[in-house]
């Protein structure tokens, strides 16, 4: 009995270790705090009810896309003749366009936002669940299994939701100037991440020999 109890303890410790090894890379990929500046940018003209609807829409979209890609992604992309590298390049270009718009155009900050669409794109996809998250899910699932990877992905998406619900308080603490500064910094980081995704996609498509 003692041996069985000890063995069960080792299994639990192993499961927790595997969970954290899944959770941490996805935490970095989702970047819940990094979502806030663009979220505030896109929803600053919406009222509280519209903002809540956008958050819920973005979380549902991000979760559905992440789970679909985790379960069917490799097969679906293969069926379409699309490689993961192609997906990384396309997602990187989309994120780069979004980041450059925020960095270079002050008028874009006050453009009309359709609250029925902005939650799905670009907040849900590709901001929360982007190429980095999707690629990370595939790689982690191959090592730790799909169930554990799915739980880690959904928890990280939920953390992004918590951050967005608290965005107003965070913005109030930072102030308008602080929020704009954070938005510009996040835009630069997002642009850098976009270039990294494009570079990795190109390196995977055209490996140097």
BELKA-V250277 format. One record per run of one state. SS is the DSSP state (hx for helix, st for strand, lp for the rest). FROM is the first residue (numbers start at 1). TO is the last residue. Records with the same first field share a line. If there is no record, write none. Layout:
SS: FROM-TO + FROM-TO
//
This chain:
lp: 1-1 + 31-34 + 44-47 + 81-83 + 105-106 + 111-118 + 129-130 + 145-145 + 166-166 + 206-209
hx: 2-30 + 35-43 + 48-80 + 84-104 + 107-110 + 119-128 + 131-144 + 146-165 + 167-205
//
